[in-house]
Structure formats: C-alpha cells, structure tokens
Amino acid sequence: MRWNHLSDDTPGAAPALFGTDAVTRTIDTPEFRGITFHEVRARSIINRVPGTSRMPFVWTVNPYRGCSHACVYCFARNTHTYLDLDTGADFDSQIVVKVNAPQLLRHELAGRRWRGEHIAMGTNVDPYQRAEGRYRLMPGIIEALLDRANPFSILTKGTLILRDLELLRRAADVTDVGISVSVGFTDRELWRTVEPGTPAPERRLGVIRALADVGIPCSVLMAPILPYLSDSPAQLRETVRAVAAAGAVSVTPLTLHLRPGAREWYMAWLARHRSDLVRRYEVMYAGGAYAPKWYQRRVTRQVHELAAEYGIGPARRGAPRGLRAPGSAPGADGEAAGTQLTLL
C-alpha cells in the first residue's frame, strides 16, 4: 500500500498520506469476515474541499477510507487508488481506520488558524459504516466539536448514528447541527444487489423516524436515483411517500453520476445484472460523469412536486440555529490528492 516505504523525503514521490510510522497494525477479524482493517495514525484530519467544488462548505472530516457499505455506484471508489488499492473489491473490504481521529480533531480545532467553520462528515465515505461499531470514533469526534461549539453536519446510511443521539442533542444546544440520511429508493430487491453492505431502506427510514421522535429534524438525500432502475414515476412516488411518512423535513434528489473508478465498477455490475441496460447507460453517460441536464431537471422536478404533495420540501440552506437538515448538493472531499469528488 502507498504508505509502505513512502515518506515526504522520498525524491520524486507524491506526498505521503500518513507517514512511514503511520500503520499501527492490520487486523482481519472473524466477526468482520472478509474485511481487513488497517489502523493508522493520520497526520491531519480536517480536510479542505477543493476550491472548484460546488459544495456549500469548505471543510470535511473523514475518520475512515474505504467503505463496507459496498455500494456499487460509490463516487469515492477512486480514492483507494491513492493507496495502491483497487476501486472495486479493495474499496469494499480494505478499510483504513484513522484511530487518532478524535484526538487529532481536538488538537486541530484548538489551533490558532482554525476559525470555527462548518465541518461536514459523510461526504467521502460513511462515518457510521460497520467499522464504527468496532472503533467508536464518532463519539469522540462529536464531543470535540461539541466542546468547541463548532457547527457540523452528518450524512449517513448507517443506523449506528442512533447510538449517539444524546451527544447530537447536546451539540445542538450550542451550535448548528445538520443530520441527513441517504435513501435513494425503497426497492428491496434492487437494494440487495446495489447496496449490499448497507442497512435496508426501511431501517434507514426507521432512523429518520427515531430522530423525529426525539425532536431532531432529519433531511433525506434521495440519492442516487438510478436511470431505468429506480426512476419510474411509481418508484419516485413510493420513495417520497415513505420518506414523508418517516418524518423527514426535506428531500433532495440527486441522479446517479459515474466518475472514474465508480464508472467501471458500476458498469460491470450492470453487465452482470441488467445487461439489457448497458447500451442505454453508454448513451446516457457518453458526455461524461453526469446524466444529461434534461434528465436531471426532469427527475428533480418530479421529486419536488411529489414532496410538495406529501408536505415536505427540498432541502433549504440558511435554516435557523440548532439541529436542522443541512443544505444538500453534490458533495466534495479534497483529502489526499485535492481531487474534486461528488457526494454519493
């Protein structure tokens, strides 16, 4: 992997991500069969989003690299190439854990240059993926932000966030906190093959409901909407209906985009499971990573109309202080190589 025999002193080499003394140990555990955890001590934890990003925030924190959610479309797959790992199976099973993330964040928040700006989490990989059940990094991260009254937001597909409800409520008393859950569709058969390592859609809807029950507003990122797989009028209606019934305060749709790394893995999945759609995808994404503007506008309009019908609206920016739904848009994370990445 990239941290092996690589440091900032290596002539002509790219900057080291963790330094030569970064890897503390590598663990392959029976309870996480097929997943290897690489425990590292990161050199920094607050990452600046590239200036070209569309995101409404500038800073992110990512305690993990790689994600056992194994979503076949995940935009962040290409980041594993920075570690000389592949964007497919390695991304799903070789998880880098920044074991010093809470302590490092506390140190960086106390630095003279830090100005208390908003920090987004979940913009690269999910901080509440399965590894969090073992390493419990998020409580320390939230506590560090709470102690500094530093605003933050979390986007997740994980149910583990419910473990930290009390911390989130305490943080909301002193700063702006935004919680958003990703639910792109409710089709269980599609979920089993496209997002095999995630909690089922109904469990994520349960997270929204549980947050609402204790007075924590939660937005939904309806993403990705998959062309020809989850974008029919009936499917969009069912997803928005379920999101509204769960108590979401807003919903923001995003159509699938296919950047390098994710594109190859997703298209291979499509060839195995829906070979009849391969040509249609090649045509739709012939112009690049994003679906055509006309398609994006059509889907967005449909979702917003359904949201209005069911009594919820698109995510709003500038919501009042306290726990709120963060403004949702294609996300970015500049960790490691300064590459613009787009959320989900």
NORRA-V399107 format. One record per residue. N is the residue number from 1. OMEGA is omega as a letter, one per 30 degrees, with the letter a starting at -180 (none if undefined). BURIAL is b if it has 24 or more other ideal C-beta (glycine too) atoms within 12 Angstrom, else e. Layout:
BEGIN
N,OMEGA,BURIAL + N,OMEGA,BURIAL
END
This chain:
BEGIN
1,a,b + 2,a,b + 3,l,b + 4,l,e + 5,a,e + 6,l,b + 7,l,e + 8,a,e + 9,a,e + 10,a,e + 11,l,e + 12,a,e + 13,l,e + 14,a,e + 15,l,e + 16,l,b + 17,a,b + 18,a,b + 19,a,b + 20,a,e + 21,a,e + 22,a,b + 23,l,b + 24,l,e + 25,l,e + 26,a,e + 27,l,e + 28,a,e + 29,l,e + 30,a,e + 31,l,e + 32,a,b + 33,l,e + 34,l,e + 35,l,b + 36,l,b + 37,l,b + 38,a,b + 39,a,b + 40,l,b + 41,a,b + 42,l,b + 43,l,b + 44,a,b + 45,l,b + 46,a,b + 47,l,b + 48,l,b + 49,l,b + 50,a,b + 51,a,e + 52,a,e + 53,l,b + 54,a,e + 55,l,b + 56,l,b + 57,a,b + 58,a,b + 59,l,b + 60,l,b + 61,a,b + 62,a,b + 63,a,b + 64,l,b + 65,a,b + 66,a,b + 67,a,b + 68,l,b + 69,l,b + 70,l,b + 71,a,b + 72,a,b + 73,a,b + 74,a,b + 75,a,b + 76,a,b + 77,a,b + 78,a,b + 79,l,b + 80,l,b + 81,l,b + 82,l,b + 83,a,b + 84,l,e + 85,a,b + 86,a,e + 87,a,b + 88,a,b + 89,l,e + 90,l,b + 91,a,b + 92,a,b + 93,l,b + 94,a,b + 95,l,b + 96,a,b + 97,l,b + 98,a,b + 99,l,b + 100,a,b + 101,a,b + 102,a,b + 103,a,e + 104,l,b + 105,l,b + 106,l,b + 107,a,e + 108,l,b + 109,a,b + 110,a,e + 111,a,e + 112,a,e + 113,a,e + 114,a,e + 115,l,e + 116,a,e + 117,a,b + 118,l,b + 119,l,b + 120,l,b + 121,a,b + 122,a,b + 123,l,b + 124,l,b + 125,a,b + 126,l,b + 127,l,b + 128,l,b + 129,a,b + 130,a,b + 131,a,b + 132,l,b + 133,l,b + 134,a,e + 135,l,b + 136,l,e + 137,a,b + 138,l,b + 139,l,b + 140,l,b + 141,l,b + 142,l,b + 143,l,b + 144,l,b + 145,l,b + 146,a,b + 147,l,e + 148,a,b + 149,a,e + 150,a,b + 151,a,b + 152,l,b + 153,a,b + 154,l,b + 155,a,b + 156,l,b + 157,a,b + 158,l,b + 159,a,b + 160,l,b + 161,l,b + 162,l,b + 163,a,e + 164,a,b + 165,a,b + 166,l,e + 167,l,b + 168,l,b + 169,l,e + 170,l,e + 171,a,b + 172,l,b + 173,a,e + 174,a,b + 175,l,b + 176,l,b + 177,l,b + 178,l,b + 179,l,b + 180,l,b + 181,l,b + 182,l,b + 183,a,b + 184,a,b + 185,a,b + 186,a,b + 187,a,b + 188,a,e + 189,l,e + 190,l,b + 191,a,b + 192,a,e + 193,a,e + 194,a,b + 195,a,b + 196,a,b + 197,a,b + 198,l,b + 199,a,b + 200,a,b + 201,a,b + 202,l,b + 203,l,b + 204,l,b + 205,l,b + 206,l,b + 207,l,b + 208,a,b + 209,l,b + 210,l,b + 211,a,b + 212,a,b + 213,l,e + 214,l,e + 215,l,e + 216,l,b + 217,a,b + 218,l,b + 219,l,b + 220,l,b + 221,a,b + 222,a,b + 223,f,b + 224,l,b + 225,a,b + 226,l,b + 227,l,b + 228,a,b + 229,a,b + 230,a,b + 231,l,b + 232,l,e + 233,a,e + 234,l,e + 235,l,b + 236,l,b + 237,a,b + 238,a,b + 239,l,b + 240,l,b + 241,a,b + 242,l,b + 243,l,b + 244,a,b + 245,l,e + 246,l,b + 247,l,b + 248,a,b + 249,l,b + 250,l,b + 251,l,b + 252,a,b + 253,l,b + 254,l,b + 255,a,b + 256,l,b + 257,a,b + 258,l,b + 259,l,b + 260,a,e + 261,l,b + 262,a,b + 263,a,b + 264,a,e + 265,l,b + 266,a,b + 267,l,b + 268,l,b + 269,a,b + 270,l,b + 271,l,e + 272,a,e + 273,a,e + 274,a,b + 275,l,e + 276,a,e + 277,a,b + 278,a,e + 279,a,e + 280,l,e + 281,l,b + 282,l,e + 283,a,e + 284,a,b + 285,l,b + 286,a,e + 287,l,e + 288,a,e + 289,a,b + 290,l,b + 291,a,b + 292,a,e + 293,a,e + 294,a,e + 295,l,b + 296,a,b + 297,a,e + 298,a,e + 299,l,b + 300,l,b + 301,a,e + 302,a,b + 303,l,b + 304,l,b + 305,l,e + 306,l,b + 307,l,b + 308,l,e + 309,a,e + 310,l,b + 311,l,e + 312,a,b + 313,l,b + 314,a,b + 315,a,b + 316,l,e + 317,l,e + 318,l,e + 319,a,b + 320,a,e + 321,a,e + 322,l,e + 323,a,b + 324,l,b + 325,a,b + 326,l,b + 327,a,b + 328,l,b + 329,l,b + 330,a,b + 331,a,b + 332,l,b + 333,a,b + 334,a,b + 335,l,b + 336,a,b + 337,l,e + 338,a,e + 339,l,b + 340,l,b + 341,a,b + 342,a,b + 343,l,b + 344,none,b
END
